[in-house]
């Protein structure tokens, strides 16, 4: 489902849970509408819940993210699902708003690019003759645009997979300007959000660290979490000390764990860190949203210039041929 649909799903679950309805009954109410992504998802959750008897496992079987399932698991274990639903609703609302912003800023230049492809092919078709020439110029360019878009999506998926599973690759990718910084802040936001939610839901500190590392999509943070947990369990270290020895962690995260552990307010400190990383992530998304149309406009200018040069070359060649024939 889309981020907007996820936000609506968790909003409805929160409202129905607050009214005292059990989870199965809530999902059955949400599934009444025929068709629709939310209703279909609610039906999948009902089947998953009936098969497993676990809310978190039902969400996993319905293909929700590991981070969603992890915090739902903590809320389920401590009877605080209402708070978890509310937090997830707010998270997906923010993600949906950021995506809408990028789409809105990119839509106009995308339309202009397509219009340029269609309109700039007309003079060449008139000079060289007919619809066959027109489509011969238009279709390859459109296919090229869509291929580049498809390759960008594939590259984005590959990059996220590398960052999530290969610590060495993550160290290289996360220092790349713009996109690397965005991924670093985004995965840190997920990490601190899961950590804070899990602790507040009463799921246990060490379980919270383990779940946050597993679900954040950052192999560096996952490896640091595993190392810190080993230090706590095997060597009796404090959590902050164990994390300090891992190195290469965001300073905001390190300080949140340090202060939170000593003050006995790890949930508050990690929630504050999550808010900081969220702000940074949304700012970077805003920057990407600003630069995306600029890049598209640059592509339009380059394509227009190339087409003008081609048309001028074609006109010059035609005039040259006419003059050659006119000369006895």
GUSEMI-473496 format. One line per 8 residues: for each residue x, z, y of C-alpha. Coordinates in Angstrom, 3 decimals. Layout:
X Z Y ~ ...
***
This chain:
0.000 0.000 0.000 ~ 0.989 -0.293 3.634 ~ 2.246 2.664 5.669 ~ -1.059 2.694 7.575 ~ -3.032 2.881 4.330 ~ -0.786 5.665 3.032 ~ -1.381 7.617 6.250 ~ -5.133 7.212 5.820
-4.954 8.212 2.151 ~ -3.092 11.452 2.894 ~ -5.381 12.182 5.866 ~ -8.447 11.975 3.622 ~ -6.796 14.064 0.906 ~ -5.907 16.719 3.487 ~ -9.433 16.823 4.893 ~ -11.069 17.046 1.466
-8.559 19.652 0.244 ~ -9.260 21.774 3.329 ~ -12.967 21.718 2.470 ~ -12.154 23.273 -0.907 ~ -12.828 20.264 -3.107 ~ -10.633 19.948 -6.224 ~ -8.192 17.034 -6.317 ~ -10.061 15.020 -8.947
-13.344 15.278 -7.052 ~ -11.596 14.310 -3.798 ~ -10.070 11.225 -5.389 ~ -13.401 10.223 -6.958 ~ -15.026 10.357 -3.507 ~ -12.233 8.239 -2.042 ~ -12.538 5.716 -4.895 ~ -16.254 5.017 -4.352
-15.768 2.047 -2.047 ~ -15.543 -1.174 -4.090 ~ -12.306 -3.017 -3.444 ~ -9.851 -1.973 -0.781 ~ -6.311 -0.717 -1.221 ~ -7.090 2.985 -0.684 ~ -9.996 3.024 -3.132 ~ -7.960 1.200 -5.766
-5.070 3.620 -5.265 ~ -7.452 6.583 -5.582 ~ -8.714 5.197 -8.904 ~ -5.127 4.869 -10.157 ~ -4.445 8.445 -9.112 ~ -7.536 9.661 -10.977 ~ -6.381 7.914 -14.167 ~ -2.849 9.240 -13.730
-4.097 12.770 -13.135 ~ -6.350 12.649 -16.176 ~ -3.476 11.342 -18.310 ~ -0.759 13.756 -17.128 ~ -2.623 16.727 -15.690 ~ -0.106 16.766 -12.815 ~ -0.724 15.633 -9.237 ~ 2.926 14.707 -8.663
3.078 12.697 -11.897 ~ -0.125 10.906 -10.911 ~ 1.526 9.854 -7.637 ~ 4.648 8.713 -9.508 ~ 2.549 6.618 -11.908 ~ 0.791 5.085 -8.881 ~ 4.220 3.869 -7.620 ~ 4.599 6.256 -4.692
8.170 7.023 -3.640 ~ 10.235 9.726 -5.314 ~ 10.366 11.655 -2.023 ~ 6.544 11.697 -1.805 ~ 6.254 12.841 -5.422 ~ 8.927 15.524 -4.939 ~ 7.224 17.265 -2.029 ~ 3.815 16.917 -3.684
5.338 18.559 -6.774 ~ 6.500 21.507 -4.659 ~ 3.112 21.791 -2.961 ~ 1.354 21.601 -6.303 ~ 3.517 24.375 -7.763 ~ 2.836 26.722 -4.844 ~ -0.757 25.796 -4.003 ~ 0.154 24.332 -0.595
-0.910 20.732 -1.110 ~ -2.897 20.694 2.141 ~ 0.272 21.175 4.200 ~ 2.119 18.533 2.199 ~ -0.705 16.010 2.701 ~ -0.633 16.689 6.441 ~ 3.154 16.197 6.644 ~ 2.968 12.954 4.663
0.131 11.690 6.856 ~ 2.241 12.295 9.973 ~ 5.292 10.638 8.391 ~ 3.441 7.464 7.412 ~ 1.656 7.329 10.778 ~ 5.032 7.250 12.517 ~ 6.415 4.615 10.129 ~ 3.321 2.429 10.621
3.621 2.704 14.414 ~ 7.294 1.669 14.295 ~ 6.526 -1.333 12.091 ~ 3.687 -2.433 14.375 ~ 6.027 -2.265 17.334 ~ 8.621 -4.520 15.692 ~ 5.944 -6.984 14.563 ~ 4.328 -7.105 18.016
7.646 -7.802 19.725 ~ 8.612 -10.491 17.193 ~ 5.287 -12.334 16.891 ~ 5.488 -14.357 20.121 ~ 9.011 -15.766 19.576 ~ 8.106 -16.613 15.966 ~ 5.106 -18.620 17.233 ~ 7.281 -20.329 19.862
9.860 -21.195 17.193 ~ 7.206 -22.847 15.012 ~ 5.737 -24.724 17.977 ~ 9.215 -25.940 18.864 ~ 9.727 -27.268 15.348 ~ 6.424 -29.172 15.437 ~ 6.629 -30.495 19.013 ~ 10.290 -31.468 19.185
9.911 -33.683 16.125 ~ 7.337 -35.884 17.898 ~ 9.696 -37.953 20.156 ~ 12.024 -38.726 17.272 ~ 9.079 -39.795 15.117 ~ 7.848 -42.089 17.903 ~ 11.301 -43.663 18.291 ~ 12.047 -44.033 14.585
8.505 -44.732 13.510 ~ 5.610 -42.944 11.902 ~ 4.383 -39.786 10.188 ~ 6.871 -40.055 7.365 ~ 9.726 -39.605 9.855 ~ 7.846 -36.744 11.550 ~ 7.382 -34.719 8.342 ~ 10.886 -35.608 7.220
12.142 -33.781 10.303 ~ 9.645 -30.884 10.277 ~ 9.494 -29.774 6.642 ~ 13.231 -29.182 6.015 ~ 13.480 -27.071 9.176 ~ 10.450 -24.952 8.213 ~ 11.775 -24.513 4.681 ~ 15.134 -23.498 6.144
13.476 -20.869 8.365 ~ 11.488 -19.406 5.474 ~ 14.550 -19.466 3.213 ~ 16.570 -17.524 5.778 ~ 13.747 -14.988 6.063 ~ 13.563 -14.648 2.274 ~ 17.330 -14.226 2.007 ~ 17.231 -11.537 4.708
14.628 -9.623 2.692 ~ 16.762 -9.950 -0.447 ~ 19.843 -8.786 1.445 ~ 17.934 -5.804 2.859 ~ 16.832 -4.795 -0.646 ~ 20.387 -5.189 -1.979 ~ 21.843 -3.130 0.872 ~ 19.320 -0.329 0.341
20.053 -0.345 -3.384 ~ 23.811 -0.111 -2.761 ~ 23.396 2.712 -0.255 ~ 21.151 4.565 -2.680 ~ 23.320 4.213 -5.797 ~ 26.943 3.619 -4.791 ~ 28.657 6.222 -2.605 ~ 31.711 4.011 -1.942
29.520 1.118 -0.793 ~ 27.386 3.494 1.281 ~ 30.449 4.730 3.189 ~ 31.203 1.135 4.216 ~ 27.632 0.051 4.976 ~ 26.605 3.114 6.974 ~ 29.333 2.577 9.589 ~ 28.124 -0.969 10.353
26.653 -1.039 13.882 ~ 22.860 -1.038 14.282 ~ 21.648 -1.414 10.686 ~ 24.203 0.987 9.218 ~ 23.334 3.615 11.806 ~ 19.636 3.060 11.170 ~ 20.066 3.567 7.414 ~ 22.213 6.675 7.967
19.588 8.305 10.199 ~ 16.654 7.128 8.082 ~ 18.064 8.529 4.824 ~ 19.065 11.760 6.594 ~ 15.487 12.008 7.907 ~ 14.134 11.637 4.371 ~ 16.657 14.168 3.061 ~ 15.879 16.857 5.639
12.123 16.182 5.449 ~ 12.038 16.659 1.680 ~ 14.331 19.695 1.927 ~ 12.211 21.328 4.631 ~ 8.871 20.526 3.001 ~ 10.052 21.699 -0.418 ~ 11.343 25.017 0.977 ~ 8.190 25.579 3.045
6.037 24.789 0.020 ~ 7.860 27.553 -1.865 ~ 9.451 25.295 -4.440 ~ 12.813 27.121 -4.413 ~ 15.967 26.425 -2.432 ~ 18.115 24.894 -5.177 ~ 15.241 22.761 -6.428 ~ 14.712 21.628 -2.826
18.362 20.541 -2.487 ~ 18.244 18.718 -5.824 ~ 15.009 16.889 -4.973 ~ 16.195 15.973 -1.479 ~ 19.429 14.499 -2.827 ~ 17.626 12.561 -5.525 ~ 14.947 11.116 -3.242 ~ 16.714 10.364 0.044
18.110 6.936 -0.897 ~ 21.661 7.826 0.164 ~ 24.312 8.123 -2.565 ~ 26.607 10.128 -0.251 ~ 23.969 12.799 0.344 ~ 23.007 12.798 -3.335 ~ 26.613 13.293 -4.401 ~ 27.097 16.043 -1.798
23.965 17.801 -3.029 ~ 25.147 17.656 -6.631 ~ 28.553 19.034 -5.613 ~ 27.003 21.803 -3.534 ~ 24.659 22.804 -6.341 ~ 27.593 22.958 -8.739 ~ 29.423 25.221 -6.267 ~ 26.434 27.565 -6.003
25.628 27.689 -9.713 ~ 29.095 27.607 -11.226 ~ 31.291 29.285 -8.600 ~ 28.799 31.556 -6.885 ~ 29.351 30.040 -3.444 ~ 26.858 30.225 -0.618 ~ 24.929 27.027 0.017 ~ 26.491 26.432 3.441
30.004 27.002 2.097 ~ 29.372 24.702 -0.853 ~ 28.117 21.953 1.476 ~ 31.100 22.379 3.832 ~ 33.450 21.568 0.985 ~ 31.703 18.252 0.317 ~ 32.647 16.719 3.675 ~ 31.304 13.506 5.277
27.876 14.970 5.968 ~ 25.991 14.474 9.244 ~ 26.900 17.330 11.574 ~ 23.247 18.029 12.354 ~ 22.517 18.544 8.651 ~ 25.581 20.757 8.095 ~ 24.734 22.979 11.043 ~ 21.079 23.246 10.012
22.101 24.478 6.558 ~ 24.738 26.825 7.994 ~ 22.475 28.442 10.583 ~ 19.377 28.355 8.361 ~ 21.082 30.133 5.476 ~ 22.559 32.912 7.607 ~ 19.412 33.363 9.706 ~ 17.085 33.240 6.709
15.197 30.365 8.356 ~ 16.368 27.337 6.399 ~ 12.880 25.838 6.462 ~ 12.771 25.957 10.279 ~ 16.311 24.663 10.764 ~ 15.894 21.783 8.322 ~ 12.534 20.936 9.917 ~ 14.280 20.802 13.294
17.021 18.592 11.818 ~ 14.337 16.341 10.335 ~ 12.770 16.003 13.790 ~ 16.159 15.061 15.282 ~ 16.828 12.444 12.605 ~ 13.272 11.138 12.957 ~ 13.772 10.668 16.707 ~ 17.071 8.862 16.135
15.522 6.656 13.452 ~ 12.593 5.653 15.651 ~ 14.955 4.990 18.569 ~ 17.040 2.701 16.363 ~ 13.873 0.972 15.149 ~ 12.903 0.480 18.786 ~ 16.331 -1.037 19.469 ~ 15.977 -3.358 16.468
12.516 -4.284 17.747 ~ 14.052 -5.159 21.126 ~ 16.875 -7.234 19.681 ~ 14.845 -9.136 17.056 ~ 12.951 -11.319 19.598 ~ 16.181 -11.898 21.542 ~ 17.834 -13.242 18.404 ~ 14.789 -15.415 17.739
14.903 -16.776 21.305 ~ 18.580 -17.616 20.819 ~ 17.670 -19.520 17.644 ~ 14.977 -21.390 19.598 ~ 17.442 -22.361 22.332 ~ 20.042 -23.567 19.815 ~ 17.448 -25.532 17.828 ~ 16.037 -27.104 21.001
19.516 -28.122 22.153 ~ 20.304 -29.610 18.756 ~ 17.064 -31.613 18.773 ~ 17.705 -32.882 22.303 ~ 21.188 -34.037 21.317 ~ 19.767 -35.779 18.247 ~ 17.076 -37.502 20.318 ~ 19.595 -38.602 22.938
21.888 -39.945 20.226 ~ 18.979 -41.804 18.626 ~ 17.866 -43.314 21.961 ~ 21.428 -44.369 22.787 ~ 21.825 -45.975 19.361 ~ 18.524 -47.852 19.744 ~ 19.438 -49.098 23.205 ~ 22.862 -50.157 21.956
21.278 -52.135 19.127 ~ 18.887 -53.844 21.571 ~ 21.721 -54.771 23.920 ~ 23.803 -56.108 21.063 ~ 20.965 -58.352 19.996 ~ 20.420 -59.521 23.584 ~ 24.025 -60.582 24.037 ~ 24.494 -64.221 22.834
***
